[in-house]
Amino acid sequence: NDGEMVRIWAHHPDGTTTLAGYSCQESRDPITSDVLTPGRILEAFQRVDLPEAPLEVQPPGGVTLVNFDTILHTDAQPFTETVQLLNRQITFDIEPSEFTWTLGDGRTLTTTDPGRAWRAGLPMDEYVSHRYAEAGTVRLQLTTTWSARWRLPNGPWRPVSGTVDITSPPQDLEVTTARPQLVSYD
């Protein structure tokens, strides 16, 4: 009632300017600290309890073969979360945007695809997979990068200026060799 609504603008290094938020300033007070800035939005996003995307490996049982397609996948689904920030209700629309598969043999694979479980008739190029060149025990891990957009109730969606990484617990995989052997059914 006795204040003035002010717009807070963010000036970016690339020369662009975007609306960062609004504040109600009382006539003689300096701008208060209750402005929704990109940094505060990111901090609120970082406090959201993000799920750990479980790393699934096929063949199951913790054993695979040298020069055999080992299929990797996870179940990471988009979701929404509403939080309170500076006495305002903010809704985040959160999704997994990148998957970094640490393969345990010195290699990593980064995809935007969460992979899928094996299904008969599906060609191998439809899977996230890896072929191990040597026998031994490897330690696999998956880091899921979550990104989001946010809005105030009935406001426009805006991107969150940052992401959050969640890493699954490590998982051991035994890479072994197999010898083919002909057998007779007589």
C-alpha positions as CSV (number, residue, x, y, z in Angstrom):
1,N,0.0,0.0,0.0
2,D,2.8,2.4,0.9
3,G,5.4,0.9,-1.4
4,E,6.5,0.8,-5.0
5,M,6.8,-2.3,-7.2
6,V,10.2,-2.4,-8.8
7,R,11.6,-4.7,-11.4
8,I,15.0,-6.3,-10.9
9,W,17.0,-6.7,-14.1
10,A,19.9,-9.1,-14.6
11,H,22.7,-8.1,-16.9
12,H,24.5,-11.1,-18.5
13,P,28.1,-11.3,-19.8
14,D,26.8,-11.8,-23.3
15,G,25.2,-8.3,-23.2
16,T,21.6,-9.5,-22.8
17,T,19.3,-8.3,-20.1
18,T,16.5,-10.4,-18.5
19,L,13.9,-9.7,-15.9
20,A,15.2,-11.4,-12.7
21,G,12.3,-10.6,-10.4
22,Y,10.1,-8.1,-8.6
23,S,10.3,-6.4,-5.3
24,C,8.0,-4.2,-3.3
25,Q,10.0,-1.3,-2.0
26,E,8.8,1.0,0.7
27,S,9.3,4.6,-0.2
28,R,12.4,5.4,1.9
29,D,13.8,1.8,2.3
30,P,16.6,0.4,0.1
31,I,15.6,-2.6,-2.1
32,T,15.0,-5.4,0.3
33,S,16.6,-8.9,0.2
34,D,13.3,-10.7,-0.7
35,V,13.9,-10.5,-4.5
36,L,13.7,-13.8,-6.5
37,T,17.0,-13.7,-8.3
38,P,18.4,-16.4,-10.5
39,G,20.8,-17.4,-7.8
40,R,18.1,-17.8,-5.2
41,I,16.0,-19.8,-7.6
42,L,19.0,-22.1,-8.3
43,E,19.6,-22.5,-4.5
44,A,16.0,-23.5,-4.0
45,F,16.3,-26.0,-6.9
46,Q,19.5,-27.4,-5.3
47,R,17.5,-28.1,-2.0
48,V,14.8,-30.1,-3.8
49,D,15.1,-33.8,-2.8
50,L,16.1,-35.2,-6.2
51,P,15.8,-39.0,-6.8
52,E,18.8,-41.2,-7.3
53,A,18.4,-42.8,-10.7
54,P,19.3,-46.5,-10.2
55,L,21.9,-48.0,-12.6
56,E,20.6,-51.2,-14.2
57,V,22.9,-53.5,-16.1
58,Q,22.1,-56.4,-18.4
59,P,23.0,-59.2,-18.4
60,P,21.8,-59.3,-14.8
61,G,23.7,-60.9,-11.9
62,G,26.9,-58.8,-12.0
63,V,28.7,-60.7,-14.7
64,T,29.2,-59.9,-18.4
65,L,31.5,-61.1,-21.2
66,V,34.4,-59.6,-23.0
67,N,33.4,-58.3,-26.4
68,F,29.7,-58.7,-25.5
69,D,27.2,-55.8,-25.6
70,T,26.5,-54.9,-21.9
71,I,23.3,-52.9,-21.8
72,L,22.9,-50.0,-19.3
73,H,19.8,-48.2,-18.4
74,T,18.0,-46.2,-15.6
75,D,14.6,-45.1,-14.7
76,A,14.7,-41.3,-14.3
77,Q,11.4,-39.6,-14.8
78,P,10.4,-35.9,-15.0
79,F,8.4,-34.6,-12.0
80,T,7.2,-31.3,-10.5
81,E,7.9,-30.0,-7.0
82,T,6.5,-27.0,-5.2
83,V,8.5,-25.1,-2.6
84,Q,8.3,-21.9,-0.5
85,L,10.9,-19.3,-1.2
86,L,10.8,-15.8,0.3
87,N,7.1,-16.3,1.2
88,R,6.3,-17.2,-2.4
89,Q,5.2,-20.5,-3.8
90,I,7.5,-21.7,-6.6
91,T,6.8,-24.7,-8.8
92,F,9.7,-26.5,-10.4
93,D,9.3,-28.6,-13.5
94,I,12.3,-31.0,-13.2
95,E,13.7,-33.5,-15.7
96,P,16.8,-35.6,-16.2
97,S,18.7,-33.9,-19.0
98,E,22.0,-35.8,-19.2
99,F,23.4,-39.2,-18.1
100,T,27.1,-39.8,-17.5
101,W,27.9,-43.5,-17.4
102,T,31.3,-44.2,-15.7
103,L,32.2,-47.6,-17.2
104,G,35.0,-48.7,-14.9
105,D,37.5,-49.3,-17.6
106,G,38.7,-45.7,-17.9
107,R,35.9,-44.7,-20.2
108,T,32.8,-42.6,-19.7
109,L,29.8,-42.3,-21.9
110,T,27.5,-39.2,-21.8
111,T,24.0,-39.4,-23.3
112,T,20.6,-37.7,-23.1
113,D,19.0,-41.1,-23.3
114,P,18.3,-43.0,-20.1
115,G,18.6,-46.3,-22.0
116,R,16.1,-49.1,-22.0
117,A,15.9,-52.7,-20.9
118,W,16.6,-55.4,-23.5
119,R,13.6,-56.3,-25.6
120,A,13.4,-59.0,-28.3
121,G,13.6,-57.6,-31.8
122,L,15.0,-54.2,-30.8
123,P,18.3,-53.4,-32.7
124,M,21.4,-52.8,-30.6
125,D,21.7,-49.2,-31.7
126,E,18.6,-48.5,-29.7
127,Y,20.3,-49.2,-26.5
128,V,22.9,-47.5,-24.3
129,S,25.6,-50.2,-24.3
130,H,29.3,-50.8,-23.9
131,R,31.7,-53.6,-24.9
132,Y,34.5,-54.4,-22.5
133,A,37.9,-55.3,-24.2
134,E,39.5,-57.0,-21.2
135,A,38.5,-59.4,-18.4
136,G,38.5,-58.2,-14.8
137,T,36.3,-56.4,-12.2
138,V,35.1,-52.9,-13.1
139,R,33.2,-50.4,-11.0
140,L,30.2,-48.7,-12.7
141,Q,28.5,-45.5,-11.7
142,L,25.8,-43.3,-13.1
143,T,25.6,-39.5,-12.7
144,T,22.2,-38.0,-13.6
145,T,22.1,-34.3,-14.4
146,W,18.8,-32.7,-13.5
147,S,17.6,-29.5,-15.0
148,A,14.5,-27.5,-14.3
149,R,12.3,-24.6,-15.2
150,W,10.3,-22.6,-12.6
151,R,7.3,-20.3,-12.2
152,L,5.2,-18.5,-9.7
153,P,1.5,-19.5,-9.6
154,N,0.0,-18.7,-13.0
155,G,3.2,-17.1,-14.1
156,P,5.3,-17.9,-17.2
157,W,7.8,-20.7,-17.1
158,R,11.5,-19.6,-16.8
159,P,14.6,-21.7,-17.0
160,V,16.6,-22.3,-13.8
161,S,20.2,-21.1,-14.5
162,G,22.0,-24.2,-13.4
163,T,21.7,-28.0,-13.0
164,V,22.1,-30.5,-10.2
165,D,24.1,-33.8,-10.4
166,I,23.1,-36.9,-8.5
167,T,25.5,-39.9,-8.6
168,S,24.3,-43.5,-7.9
169,P,26.3,-45.7,-5.6
170,P,29.0,-47.7,-7.4
171,Q,28.3,-51.1,-8.7
172,D,30.8,-53.9,-9.4
173,L,30.7,-55.8,-12.6
174,E,32.7,-58.9,-13.4
175,V,33.9,-59.0,-17.0
176,T,34.9,-62.6,-17.9
177,T,35.8,-64.6,-21.0
178,A,34.0,-67.6,-22.3
179,R,35.1,-70.5,-24.5
180,P,32.7,-71.8,-27.1
181,Q,32.5,-75.6,-27.1
182,L,30.7,-77.8,-29.6
183,V,28.5,-80.5,-28.1
184,S,26.7,-83.4,-29.6
185,Y,23.0,-84.2,-29.0
186,D,23.3,-87.8,-30.1
